[in-house]
Amino acid sequence: MAAKRIVTIDGPSGAGKSTISRLLAARLGYAYLDTGAMYRAVGFKIEQTGANCDDRQALGRLLDSMDLRFKAVGGETRVILDQEDVSEAIRTPAMSMMASRVSAIPVVREKLTFMQREIGGRGGVVAEGRDMGTVVFPEAAWKFFLDATPEERSRRRVLQLKEQGRPVDEKETLAQIIERDRADSSRALAPLQPAPDAVIIDSSQMTIDEVVAFMAARIARA
């Protein structure tokens, strides 16, 4: 299968995938596909409606009726769910755990994988998530797996929440990150793992600009 002009950036929660993917996409002139936001939005919808995650038929109907879009506003990508901007509402630790839960449900994964492939099918996309290089876009030309220690990822998350003026418990945040790592890596369906041909980057001691420059240089060499 011929490689497509797609960059995949996989990795655990809090590794900096979203920020780095946005910056890399802008640098390359590519579109940015935030698949994590898609799973968070589904989790938000399920929580808001009280849908039963064990009822696959009901979940299928919920997904079919859901209107999920990305909208560029002032240089930012906003998440629009059923005509409502939920960009901030889905960026909570609770929604992070909910995203991990719903991403293990086959009907949810099938629906969103189909949507993601439709968006990225023409190429020119930076796609970030947890199984972009292994499942969704195995034919991607460039694959990265972005990681950092749990402690560093927790520190970044705490700082982000404080900047947003949200209350935060540092010990609880670290515990949630470790638990999500366990859940994402041990699930039977599309577990979190690097693609065999992915370049693994430990960003624990790297700045955002250094990571973006490293990725851009690898892509330019190819």
GROMACS elastic network, one bead per residue, 0.5 to 0.9 nm:
[ bonds ]
;  ai    aj funct       b0    kb
    1     4     6  0.89902   500
    1   139     6  0.66491   500
    2   139     6  0.67911   500
    2   140     6  0.87314   500
    2   141     6  0.85390   500
    3     6     6  0.81171   500
    3   138     6  0.87113   500
    3   139     6  0.50160   500
    3   140     6  0.54348   500
    3   142     6  0.85409   500
    4     7     6  0.86821   500
    4   121     6  0.84562   500
    4   122     6  0.82536   500
    4   123     6  0.59687   500
    4   124     6  0.82989   500
    4   137     6  0.86792   500
    4   139     6  0.60830   500
    4   140     6  0.50816   500
    4   141     6  0.53433   500
    4   142     6  0.86596   500
    5   122     6  0.81913   500
    5   124     6  0.52611   500
    5   125     6  0.70041   500
    5   126     6  0.89543   500
    5   140     6  0.64962   500
    5   141     6  0.57290   500
    5   142     6  0.78656   500
    6    30     6  0.87741   500
    6   120     6  0.74184   500
    6   121     6  0.88404   500
    6   122     6  0.89142   500
    6   123     6  0.53840   500
    6   124     6  0.57170   500
    6   125     6  0.50302   500
    6   126     6  0.59797   500
    6   127     6  0.73766   500
    6   137     6  0.77966   500
    6   139     6  0.81865   500
    6   141     6  0.57282   500
    6   142     6  0.64909   500
    6   143     6  0.83446   500
    7    21     6  0.89982   500
    7    25     6  0.88222   500
    7   123     6  0.89098   500
    7   124     6  0.80760   500
    7   125     6  0.62690   500
    7   127     6  0.61412   500
    7   128     6  0.83477   500
    7   132     6  0.89387   500
    7   133     6  0.84350   500
    7   137     6  0.89046   500
    7   140     6  0.61459   500
    7   141     6  0.64839   500
    7   143     6  0.57689   500
    7   144     6  0.77297   500
    7   219     6  0.87498   500
    8    21     6  0.87947   500
    8   125     6  0.83529   500
    8   126     6  0.58876   500
    8   128     6  0.57456   500
    8   129     6  0.79160   500
    8   131     6  0.87631   500
    8   132     6  0.56340   500
    8   133     6  0.55462   500
    8   137     6  0.75358   500
    8   140     6  0.68528   500
    8   141     6  0.84969   500
    8   142     6  0.64163   500
    8   144     6  0.60242   500
    8   145     6  0.81395   500
    8   198     6  0.87766   500
    9    17     6  0.66127   500
    9    18     6  0.89974   500
    9    20     6  0.88887   500
    9    21     6  0.71685   500
    9   126     6  0.74330   500
    9   127     6  0.61975   500
    9   129     6  0.64798   500
    9   130     6  0.79043   500
    9   131     6  0.88462   500
    9   132     6  0.69963   500
    9   133     6  0.74061   500
    9   142     6  0.87707   500
    9   143     6  0.62222   500
    9   145     6  0.56528   500
    9   146     6  0.66148   500
    9   198     6  0.89057   500
   10    17     6  0.72378   500
   10   127     6  0.83211   500
   10   128     6  0.56167   500
   10   131     6  0.63597   500
   10   132     6  0.62742   500
   10   133     6  0.70120   500
   10   134     6  0.89889   500
   10   143     6  0.80388   500
   10   144     6  0.63384   500
   10   146     6  0.60685   500
   10   147     6  0.85321   500
   10   192     6  0.81042   500
   10   193     6  0.81469   500
   10   194     6  0.72142   500
   10   195     6  0.87819   500
   11    14     6  0.85632   500
   11    15     6  0.65753   500
   11    16     6  0.87332   500
   11    17     6  0.71374   500
   11   128     6  0.82505   500
   11   129     6  0.67463   500
   11   130     6  0.55940   500
   11   131     6  0.84691   500
   11   144     6  0.84169   500
   11   145     6  0.53020   500
   11   147     6  0.56725   500
   11   148     6  0.89073   500
   11   192     6  0.71875   500
   11   193     6  0.76307   500
   11   194     6  0.76789   500
   12    15     6  0.59448   500
   12    16     6  0.89201   500
   12    17     6  0.84994   500
   12   129     6  0.83527   500
   12   130     6  0.69715   500
   12   145     6  0.88466   500
   12   146     6  0.75681   500
   12   147     6  0.64604   500
   12   148     6  0.82875   500
   12   153     6  0.89962   500
   12   177     6  0.85435   500
   12   180     6  0.82221   500
   12   181     6  0.63876   500
   12   184     6  0.80456   500
   12   185     6  0.89525   500
   12   192     6  0.74083   500
   13    16     6  0.79041   500
   13    17     6  0.82348   500
   13    96     6  0.80791   500
   13   130     6  0.89140   500
   13   147     6  0.88210   500
   13   153     6  0.75375   500
   13   177     6  0.67034   500
   13   180     6  0.74543   500
   13   181     6  0.73429   500
   14    17     6  0.74555   500
   14    18     6  0.89373   500
   14   147     6  0.85726   500
   14   148     6  0.81748   500
   14   150     6  0.83430   500
   14   152     6  0.85056   500
   14   154     6  0.69726   500
   14   156     6  0.70550   500
   14   157     6  0.63521   500
   14   177     6  0.78030   500
   15    18     6  0.85778   500
   15   146     6  0.62458   500
   15   147     6  0.53557   500
   15   148     6  0.57024   500
   15   149     6  0.84229   500
   15   150     6  0.87886   500
   15   152     6  0.84523   500
   15   153     6  0.58005   500
   15   156     6  0.85585   500
   15   202     6  0.88368   500
   15   203     6  0.74176   500
   15   204     6  0.84636   500
   16    19     6  0.56971   500
   16    20     6  0.61031   500
   16    21     6  0.83624   500
   16   146     6  0.76968   500
   16   147     6  0.83290   500
   16   148     6  0.88071   500
   16   153     6  0.81028   500
   16   156     6  0.85595   500
   16   203     6  0.84305   500
   16   208     6  0.78376   500
   17    20     6  0.52923   500
   17    21     6  0.57225   500
   17    22     6  0.84473   500
   17   128     6  0.63157   500
   17   129     6  0.76032   500
   17   146     6  0.68826   500
   17   147     6  0.88981   500
   18    21     6  0.51604   500
   18    22     6  0.61760   500
   18    23     6  0.86861   500
   18    34     6  0.69268   500
   18    36     6  0.84814   500
   18   128     6  0.68470   500
   18   129     6  0.85800   500
   19    22     6  0.53197   500
   19    23     6  0.63462   500
   19    24     6  0.86324   500
   19   208     6  0.79273   500
   20    23     6  0.51600   500
   20    24     6  0.59561   500
   20    25     6  0.84121   500
   20   208     6  0.64903   500
   20   209     6  0.81676   500
   20   211     6  0.74024   500
   20   212     6  0.61463   500
   21    24     6  0.51026   500
   21    25     6  0.59279   500
   21    26     6  0.85036   500
   21    32     6  0.67570   500
   21    33     6  0.83449   500
   21    34     6  0.83315   500
   21   126     6  0.62827   500
   21   127     6  0.73045   500
   21   128     6  0.65810   500
   21   212     6  0.81934   500
   22    25     6  0.52065   500
   22    26     6  0.62489   500
   22    27     6  0.86660   500
   22    31     6  0.84744   500
   22    32     6  0.59639   500
   22    33     6  0.86216   500
   22    34     6  0.87510   500
   22    76     6  0.89745   500
   22    77     6  0.89586   500
   22   126     6  0.79450   500
   23    26     6  0.51624   500
   23    27     6  0.61770   500
   23    28     6  0.86919   500
   23   209     6  0.86966   500
   23   212     6  0.70665   500
   24    28     6  0.61470   500
   24    29     6  0.83617   500
   24    30     6  0.81337   500
   24    32     6  0.86708   500
   24   126     6  0.75513   500
   24   212     6  0.58663   500
   24   213     6  0.83657   500
   24   215     6  0.78198   500
   24   216     6  0.70845   500
   25    28     6  0.51801   500
   25    29     6  0.57559   500
   25    31     6  0.59043   500
   25    32     6  0.57317   500
   25   124     6  0.87024   500
   25   125     6  0.71909   500
   25   126     6  0.57200   500
   26    29     6  0.50310   500
   26    30     6  0.62865   500
   26    31     6  0.76779   500
   26    32     6  0.81582   500
   27    30     6  0.77550   500
   27   212     6  0.87977   500
   27   216     6  0.80167   500
   28    31     6  0.88371   500
   28   124     6  0.85347   500
   28   216     6  0.78485   500
   29   124     6  0.77920   500
   29   125     6  0.88349   500
   30   123     6  0.84943   500
   30   125     6  0.50690   500
   30   126     6  0.64524   500
   31   120     6  0.87015   500
   31   123     6  0.88721   500
   31   124     6  0.62950   500
   31   126     6  0.61812   500
   31   127     6  0.84568   500
   32    77     6  0.85699   500
   32   124     6  0.89289   500
   32   125     6  0.58559   500
   32   126     6  0.50166   500
   32   127     6  0.61861   500
   32   128     6  0.81398   500
   33    36     6  0.88593   500
   33    70     6  0.88663   500
   33   116     6  0.78264   500
   33   119     6  0.79291   500
   33   120     6  0.78862   500
   33   125     6  0.67973   500
   33   126     6  0.60136   500
   33   128     6  0.64412   500
   33   129     6  0.88589   500
   34    37     6  0.55742   500
   34    38     6  0.69491   500
   34    70     6  0.88922   500
   34    77     6  0.89539   500
   34   126     6  0.85608   500
   34   127     6  0.63327   500
   34   128     6  0.57205   500
   34   129     6  0.70801   500
   35    39     6  0.66816   500
   35    40     6  0.87372   500
   35   112     6  0.82566   500
   35   116     6  0.73478   500
   35   127     6  0.70262   500
   35   128     6  0.61027   500
   35   129     6  0.54905   500
   35   130     6  0.85269   500
   35   132     6  0.86148   500
   36    39     6  0.53483   500
   36    40     6  0.62510   500
   36    41     6  0.86132   500
   36    96     6  0.87914   500
   36    99     6  0.75909   500
   36   128     6  0.72434   500
   36   129     6  0.54762   500
   36   130     6  0.79673   500
   37    41     6  0.59653   500
   37    42     6  0.85952   500
   37    79     6  0.73715   500
   37    87     6  0.82353   500
   37    90     6  0.73537   500
   37    91     6  0.82764   500
   37    99     6  0.84964   500
   38    41     6  0.50975   500
   38    42     6  0.63650   500
   38    43     6  0.87034   500
   38    68     6  0.77698   500
   38    69     6  0.89705   500
   38    79     6  0.83144   500
   38    99     6  0.85733   500
   38   112     6  0.73918   500
   39    42     6  0.50893   500
   39    43     6  0.61910   500
   39    44     6  0.85392   500
   39    96     6  0.88673   500
   39    98     6  0.83308   500
   39    99     6  0.50585   500
   39   100     6  0.78771   500
   39   102     6  0.69876   500
   39   103     6  0.64168   500
   39   108     6  0.82970   500
   39   109     6  0.86065   500
   39   112     6  0.78505   500
   40    43     6  0.50012   500
   40    44     6  0.60661   500
   40    45     6  0.85774   500
   40    90     6  0.56940   500
   40    91     6  0.78117   500
   40    95     6  0.58540   500
   40    96     6  0.65836   500
   40    97     6  0.87654   500
   40    98     6  0.68812   500
   40   100     6  0.83827   500
   40   102     6  0.84830   500
   41    45     6  0.61222   500
   41    46     6  0.85931   500
   41    68     6  0.79063   500
   41    79     6  0.80209   500
   41    80     6  0.87697   500
   41    81     6  0.70318   500
   41    86     6  0.76094   500
   41    87     6  0.87315   500
   41    89     6  0.89424   500
   41    90     6  0.63012   500
   41    95     6  0.84114   500
   41    99     6  0.79815   500
   42    45     6  0.50210   500
   42    46     6  0.61711   500
   42    47     6  0.85820   500
   42    63     6  0.77785   500
   42    66     6  0.85241   500
   42    68     6  0.88978   500
   42    81     6  0.89489   500
   42    98     6  0.88170   500
   42    99     6  0.74863   500
   42   102     6  0.75252   500
   42   108     6  0.80999   500
   43    46     6  0.51017   500
   43    47     6  0.61394   500
   43    48     6  0.85464   500
   43    90     6  0.83651   500
   43    95     6  0.66529   500
   43    96     6  0.87419   500
   43    97     6  0.89577   500
   43    98     6  0.54074   500
   43    99     6  0.55175   500
   43   100     6  0.88174   500
   43   101     6  0.81199   500
   43   102     6  0.62879   500
   43   103     6  0.88424   500
   44    47     6  0.51298   500
   44    48     6  0.60518   500
   44    49     6  0.85786   500
   44    86     6  0.86600   500
   44    89     6  0.80492   500
   44    90     6  0.65161   500
   44    95     6  0.67628   500
   44    98     6  0.77873   500
   44    99     6  0.84127   500
   45    48     6  0.51075   500
   45    49     6  0.61029   500
   45    50     6  0.82848   500
   45    51     6  0.83064   500
   45    62     6  0.84736   500
   45    66     6  0.83498   500
   45    81     6  0.82667   500
   46    49     6  0.52972   500
   46    50     6  0.57093   500
   46    51     6  0.51089   500
   46    52     6  0.76836   500
   46    53     6  0.77487   500
   46    59     6  0.83069   500
   46    62     6  0.82177   500
   47    50     6  0.51398   500
   47    51     6  0.68546   500
   47    98     6  0.86274   500
   48    51     6  0.80258   500
   51    54     6  0.88218   500
   51    55     6  0.80696   500
   51    58     6  0.74122   500
   51    59     6  0.71433   500
   51    62     6  0.82343   500
   52    55     6  0.54437   500
   52    56     6  0.82652   500
   52    58     6  0.74698   500
   52    59     6  0.74283   500
   53    56     6  0.69552   500
   53    58     6  0.83901   500
   53    59     6  0.67943   500
   53   102     6  0.76173   500
   53   105     6  0.79738   500
   54    57     6  0.89887   500
   54    58     6  0.87812   500
   54    59     6  0.82939   500
   54   105     6  0.87018   500
   55    58     6  0.54312   500
   55    59     6  0.62530   500
   55    60     6  0.87085   500
   56    59     6  0.50293   500
   56    60     6  0.60955   500
   56    61     6  0.87286   500
   56   105     6  0.84520   500
   56   106     6  0.86304   500
   56   107     6  0.67454   500
   56   108     6  0.89123   500
   57    60     6  0.50322   500
   57    61     6  0.63829   500
   57    62     6  0.86598   500
   57   107     6  0.86874   500
   58    61     6  0.51728   500
   58    62     6  0.61885   500
   58    63     6  0.86889   500
   59    63     6  0.61315   500
   59    64     6  0.85525   500
   59   107     6  0.74064   500
   59   108     6  0.75943   500
   60    63     6  0.51885   500
   60    64     6  0.61917   500
   60    65     6  0.87167   500
   60   107     6  0.64552   500
   60   108     6  0.75362   500
   60   111     6  0.83880   500
   61    64     6  0.50758   500
   61    65     6  0.62539   500
   61    66     6  0.86518   500
   62    65     6  0.52851   500
   62    66     6  0.61888   500
   63    66     6  0.51210   500
   63    67     6  0.84092   500
   63   107     6  0.88135   500
   63   108     6  0.74760   500
   63   111     6  0.74342   500
   63   112     6  0.89927   500
   64    67     6  0.82539   500
   64   111     6  0.85439   500
   66    81     6  0.72967   500
   66    82     6  0.63865   500
   67    80     6  0.79337   500
   67    81     6  0.57409   500
   67    83     6  0.74762   500
   68    79     6  0.74631   500
   68    80     6  0.58621   500
   68    82     6  0.64100   500
   68    83     6  0.82638   500
   69    78     6  0.83725   500
   69    79     6  0.61375   500
   69    80     6  0.51262   500
   69    81     6  0.65427   500
   69    82     6  0.84250   500
   69    83     6  0.85969   500
   70    77     6  0.62563   500
   70    78     6  0.56372   500
   70    80     6  0.59927   500
   70    81     6  0.88041   500
   71    76     6  0.80976   500
   71    77     6  0.54793   500
   71    78     6  0.50296   500
   71    79     6  0.64796   500
   71    80     6  0.70301   500
   72    75     6  0.62809   500
   72    76     6  0.55231   500
   72    78     6  0.61126   500
   73    76     6  0.51752   500
   73    77     6  0.61761   500
   73    78     6  0.66673   500
   74    77     6  0.83179   500
   77    87     6  0.85457   500
   78    85     6  0.68158   500
   78    86     6  0.77983   500
   78    87     6  0.56215   500
   78    88     6  0.89675   500
   79    84     6  0.82466   500
   79    85     6  0.57959   500
   79    86     6  0.58054   500
   79    88     6  0.87508   500
   79    90     6  0.89343   500
   80    83     6  0.57083   500
   80    84     6  0.52847   500
   80    86     6  0.60389   500
   80    87     6  0.73008   500
   81    84     6  0.51565   500
   81    85     6  0.63459   500
   81    86     6  0.64919   500
   82    85     6  0.84381   500
   85    88     6  0.80175   500
   85    89     6  0.84596   500
   86    89     6  0.50343   500
   86    90     6  0.61073   500
   86    91     6  0.87341   500
   87    90     6  0.59004   500
   87    91     6  0.69083   500
   88    91     6  0.53441   500
   88    92     6  0.77608   500
   89    92     6  0.67283   500
   89    95     6  0.82029   500
   90    93     6  0.87204   500
   90    94     6  0.85045   500
   90    95     6  0.55998   500
   90    96     6  0.77444   500
   91    94     6  0.83556   500
   91    95     6  0.64660   500
   91    96     6  0.70900   500
   92    95     6  0.52328   500
   92    96     6  0.62899   500
   92    97     6  0.88904   500
   92   161     6  0.85127   500
   93    97     6  0.64294   500
   93    98     6  0.86232   500
   93   173     6  0.75952   500
   93   176     6  0.76132   500
   93   177     6  0.88752   500
   94    97     6  0.52987   500
   94    98     6  0.62073   500
   94    99     6  0.86530   500
   95    99     6  0.59309   500
   95   100     6  0.85337   500
   96    99     6  0.51431   500
   96   100     6  0.64725   500
   96   101     6  0.88347   500
   96   176     6  0.89502   500
   96   180     6  0.81781   500
   97   100     6  0.51139   500
   97   101     6  0.63658   500
   97   102     6  0.88789   500
   97   176     6  0.76508   500
   97   177     6  0.88151   500
   97   179     6  0.86344   500
   97   180     6  0.64880   500
   98   101     6  0.50212   500
   98   102     6  0.62359   500
   98   103     6  0.84622   500
   99   102     6  0.53084   500
   99   103     6  0.59256   500
   99   104     6  0.88020   500
  100   103     6  0.52939   500
  100   104     6  0.68375   500
  100   180     6  0.67545   500
  100   183     6  0.70589   500
  100   184     6  0.64091   500
  101   104     6  0.57203   500
  101   105     6  0.74007   500
  101   183     6  0.80125   500
  101   184     6  0.85967   500
  102   105     6  0.53266   500
  102   106     6  0.86687   500
  102   108     6  0.67237   500
  102   109     6  0.80260   500
  103   106     6  0.76857   500
  103   108     6  0.65074   500
  103   109     6  0.58170   500
  103   184     6  0.86532   500
  103   189     6  0.84539   500
  103   190     6  0.88124   500
  104   107     6  0.89992   500
  104   108     6  0.78548   500
  104   109     6  0.70717   500
  104   184     6  0.82016   500
  104   187     6  0.66048   500
  104   188     6  0.76756   500
  104   189     6  0.59576   500
  104   190     6  0.78146   500
  104   191     6  0.86087   500
  105   108     6  0.55008   500
  105   109     6  0.62327   500
  105   110     6  0.86958   500
  105   189     6  0.79416   500
  106   109     6  0.50861   500
  106   110     6  0.59732   500
  106   111     6  0.85517   500
  106   189     6  0.73488   500
  107   110     6  0.51868   500
  107   111     6  0.62174   500
  107   112     6  0.86930   500
  108   111     6  0.52917   500
  108   112     6  0.62044   500
  108   113     6  0.83887   500
  109   112     6  0.53209   500
  109   113     6  0.57923   500
  109   114     6  0.84144   500
  109   189     6  0.86478   500
  109   190     6  0.89191   500
  110   113     6  0.52096   500
  110   114     6  0.61890   500
  110   115     6  0.87423   500
  111   114     6  0.53016   500
  111   115     6  0.64375   500
  111   116     6  0.87925   500
  112   116     6  0.60156   500
  112   117     6  0.85302   500
  113   116     6  0.50284   500
  113   117     6  0.61302   500
  113   118     6  0.85507   500
  113   135     6  0.85604   500
  113   136     6  0.61764   500
  114   117     6  0.52712   500
  114   118     6  0.62582   500
  114   119     6  0.87986   500
  114   136     6  0.84903   500
  115   118     6  0.51391   500
  115   119     6  0.63572   500
  115   120     6  0.87415   500
  116   119     6  0.51556   500
  116   120     6  0.61305   500
  116   121     6  0.82123   500
  116   127     6  0.86621   500
  116   136     6  0.74183   500
  117   120     6  0.50812   500
  117   121     6  0.53856   500
  117   136     6  0.66894   500
  117   137     6  0.74312   500
  118   121     6  0.52602   500
  118   122     6  0.80770   500
  119   122     6  0.74175   500
  119   123     6  0.85583   500
  119   125     6  0.84404   500
  120   123     6  0.54501   500
  120   124     6  0.74670   500
  120   125     6  0.59369   500
  120   126     6  0.84896   500
  120   127     6  0.79181   500
  120   137     6  0.83862   500
  121   124     6  0.88704   500
  121   125     6  0.87705   500
  121   137     6  0.89734   500
  122   125     6  0.82704   500
  123   126     6  0.88344   500
  123   140     6  0.87601   500
  127   132     6  0.66486   500
  127   133     6  0.88624   500
  127   137     6  0.87704   500
  128   131     6  0.84597   500
  128   132     6  0.65349   500
  129   132     6  0.58529   500
  129   133     6  0.88634   500
  130   133     6  0.81247   500
  130   134     6  0.84799   500
  130   145     6  0.88522   500
  130   184     6  0.82623   500
  130   190     6  0.82399   500
  130   191     6  0.77837   500
  130   192     6  0.54907   500
  130   193     6  0.75393   500
  130   194     6  0.86661   500
  131   134     6  0.51226   500
  131   135     6  0.53914   500
  131   136     6  0.63839   500
  131   137     6  0.82968   500
  131   190     6  0.63270   500
  131   191     6  0.73225   500
  131   192     6  0.63798   500
  131   193     6  0.74703   500
  131   194     6  0.81976   500
  131   195     6  0.82829   500
  132   135     6  0.58211   500
  132   137     6  0.54468   500
  132   138     6  0.73062   500
  132   140     6  0.87226   500
  132   143     6  0.85146   500
  132   195     6  0.87668   500
  133   136     6  0.64326   500
  133   137     6  0.52581   500
  133   138     6  0.50235   500
  133   139     6  0.77892   500
  133   140     6  0.67910   500
  133   142     6  0.85827   500
  133   143     6  0.59943   500
  133   144     6  0.78948   500
  133   145     6  0.86570   500
  133   194     6  0.75850   500
  133   195     6  0.56528   500
  133   196     6  0.89792   500
  133   197     6  0.87007   500
  133   198     6  0.75170   500
  134   137     6  0.67572   500
  134   138     6  0.53167   500
  134   190     6  0.79229   500
  134   192     6  0.89626   500
  134   193     6  0.78718   500
  134   194     6  0.72159   500
  134   195     6  0.50341   500
  134   196     6  0.81317   500
  135   138     6  0.58092   500
  135   190     6  0.69451   500
  135   195     6  0.88529   500
  136   139     6  0.87270   500
  137   140     6  0.54029   500
  138   141     6  0.87439   500
  138   143     6  0.88724   500
  138   195     6  0.81113   500
  139   142     6  0.88566   500
  140   143     6  0.66845   500
  141   219     6  0.87548   500
  141   222     6  0.88220   500
  142   197     6  0.87141   500
  142   198     6  0.75185   500
  142   199     6  0.84611   500
  142   218     6  0.84653   500
  142   219     6  0.68338   500
  142   222     6  0.85949   500
  143   194     6  0.88628   500
  143   195     6  0.75098   500
  143   197     6  0.69811   500
  143   199     6  0.62624   500
  143   200     6  0.88046   500
  144   194     6  0.78849   500
  144   195     6  0.82538   500
  144   197     6  0.85473   500
  144   200     6  0.58696   500
  144   201     6  0.72114   500
  144   215     6  0.79819   500
  145   193     6  0.82441   500
  145   194     6  0.57362   500
  145   195     6  0.78144   500
  145   198     6  0.61211   500
  145   199     6  0.60336   500
  145   201     6  0.60886   500
  145   202     6  0.85159   500
  146   194     6  0.89786   500
  146   199     6  0.84322   500
  146   200     6  0.61262   500
  146   202     6  0.62281   500
  146   203     6  0.69093   500
  147   153     6  0.87699   500
  147   200     6  0.74578   500
  147   201     6  0.60277   500
  147   203     6  0.60431   500
  147   204     6  0.75409   500
  148   151     6  0.81990   500
  148   152     6  0.63754   500
  148   153     6  0.62783   500
  148   201     6  0.81864   500
  148   202     6  0.51948   500
  148   203     6  0.52508   500
  148   205     6  0.83689   500
  149   152     6  0.52659   500
  149   153     6  0.62300   500
  149   154     6  0.85417   500
  149   202     6  0.80674   500
  149   203     6  0.84646   500
  149   204     6  0.62132   500
  150   153     6  0.50940   500
  150   154     6  0.59807   500
  150   155     6  0.85302   500
  150   174     6  0.68933   500
  150   177     6  0.67189   500
  150   178     6  0.66012   500
  150   181     6  0.87916   500
  151   154     6  0.50779   500
  151   155     6  0.61614   500
  151   156     6  0.87255   500
  151   174     6  0.66760   500
  151   177     6  0.89159   500
  152   155     6  0.50026   500
  152   156     6  0.62816   500
  152   157     6  0.86376   500
  152   204     6  0.62172   500
  152   205     6  0.89367   500
  153   156     6  0.51738   500
  153   157     6  0.62101   500
  153   158     6  0.86733   500
  153   174     6  0.80968   500
  153   177     6  0.78394   500
  153   204     6  0.80286   500
  154   157     6  0.50533   500
  154   158     6  0.61134   500
  154   159     6  0.85628   500
  154   170     6  0.75017   500
  154   171     6  0.87711   500
  154   173     6  0.61284   500
  154   174     6  0.51166   500
  154   175     6  0.87439   500
  154   176     6  0.88620   500
  154   177     6  0.68452   500
  155   158     6  0.52268   500
  155   159     6  0.62266   500
  155   160     6  0.86505   500
  155   170     6  0.78661   500
  155   173     6  0.86945   500
  155   174     6  0.81441   500
  156   159     6  0.51661   500
  156   160     6  0.61835   500
  156   161     6  0.87388   500
  157   160     6  0.50529   500
  157   161     6  0.62350   500
  157   162     6  0.86122   500
  157   173     6  0.76464   500
  157   174     6  0.89579   500
  158   161     6  0.52109   500
  158   162     6  0.61476   500
  158   163     6  0.85976   500
  158   168     6  0.65607   500
  158   169     6  0.79091   500
  158   170     6  0.64236   500
  158   173     6  0.71646   500
  158   174     6  0.89858   500
  159   162     6  0.51468   500
  159   163     6  0.61616   500
  159   164     6  0.86914   500
  160   163     6  0.51633   500
  160   164     6  0.64078   500
  160   165     6  0.88542   500
  160   166     6  0.89251   500
  161   164     6  0.50493   500
  161   165     6  0.63907   500
  161   166     6  0.53405   500
  161   167     6  0.72505   500
  161   168     6  0.67438   500
  162   166     6  0.55448   500
  162   167     6  0.68716   500
  162   168     6  0.70417   500
  163   166     6  0.75788   500
  168   172     6  0.81542   500
  168   173     6  0.74623   500
  169   172     6  0.52985   500
  169   173     6  0.60810   500
  169   174     6  0.87758   500
  170   173     6  0.50938   500
  170   174     6  0.63613   500
  170   175     6  0.86818   500
  171   174     6  0.52698   500
  171   175     6  0.62285   500
  171   176     6  0.86682   500
  172   176     6  0.60892   500
  172   177     6  0.86443   500
  173   176     6  0.51176   500
  173   177     6  0.63072   500
  173   178     6  0.87465   500
  174   177     6  0.51705   500
  174   178     6  0.62833   500
  174   179     6  0.86144   500
  175   178     6  0.51892   500
  175   179     6  0.61102   500
  175   180     6  0.85778   500
  176   179     6  0.50332   500
  176   180     6  0.60365   500
  176   181     6  0.85137   500
  177   180     6  0.51229   500
  177   181     6  0.61370   500
  177   182     6  0.86493   500
  178   181     6  0.50992   500
  178   182     6  0.63284   500
  178   183     6  0.87484   500
  179   182     6  0.50858   500
  179   183     6  0.61907   500
  179   184     6  0.85845   500
  180   184     6  0.59037   500
  180   185     6  0.83079   500
  181   184     6  0.52738   500
  181   185     6  0.59567   500
  181   186     6  0.83965   500
  181   192     6  0.81657   500
  182   185     6  0.53374   500
  182   186     6  0.59699   500
  182   187     6  0.84558   500
  183   186     6  0.54451   500
  183   187     6  0.60654   500
  183   191     6  0.86030   500
  183   192     6  0.89528   500
  184   187     6  0.58043   500
  184   190     6  0.85435   500
  184   191     6  0.57305   500
  184   192     6  0.54214   500
  184   193     6  0.89284   500
  185   188     6  0.86517   500
  185   190     6  0.86642   500
  185   193     6  0.68248   500
  186   189     6  0.88298   500
  186   191     6  0.61383   500
  186   192     6  0.77824   500
  187   190     6  0.71337   500
  187   191     6  0.53512   500
  187   192     6  0.82035   500
  188   191     6  0.62687   500
  190   193     6  0.84686   500
  193   196     6  0.89620   500
  194   197     6  0.79675   500
  194   198     6  0.61170   500
  194   199     6  0.83311   500
  194   200     6  0.74691   500
  195   198     6  0.50591   500
  195   199     6  0.85539   500
  196   199     6  0.87839   500
  201   211     6  0.80052   500
  202   205     6  0.76339   500
  202   206     6  0.78598   500
  203   207     6  0.72757   500
  203   208     6  0.81781   500
  203   210     6  0.88678   500
  203   211     6  0.70029   500
  204   207     6  0.84018   500
  206   209     6  0.81703   500
  206   210     6  0.60452   500
  206   211     6  0.65483   500
  207   210     6  0.51524   500
  207   211     6  0.64329   500
  207   212     6  0.87851   500
  208   211     6  0.52564   500
  208   212     6  0.62767   500
  208   213     6  0.86098   500
  209   212     6  0.51423   500
  209   213     6  0.60238   500
  209   214     6  0.85058   500
  210   213     6  0.51222   500
  210   214     6  0.60823   500
  210   215     6  0.86712   500
  211   214     6  0.51058   500
  211   215     6  0.62632   500
  211   216     6  0.85940   500
  212   215     6  0.52233   500
  212   216     6  0.60685   500
  212   217     6  0.85238   500
  213   216     6  0.50945   500
  213   217     6  0.60368   500
  213   218     6  0.86498   500
  214   217     6  0.52037   500
  214   218     6  0.63670   500
  214   219     6  0.87820   500
  215   218     6  0.51722   500
  215   219     6  0.62687   500
  215   220     6  0.85974   500
  216   219     6  0.51209   500
  216   220     6  0.60523   500
  216   221     6  0.86276   500
  217   220     6  0.50245   500
  217   221     6  0.61723   500
  217   222     6  0.87063   500
  218   221     6  0.52462   500
  218   222     6  0.64571   500
  219   222     6  0.51877   500
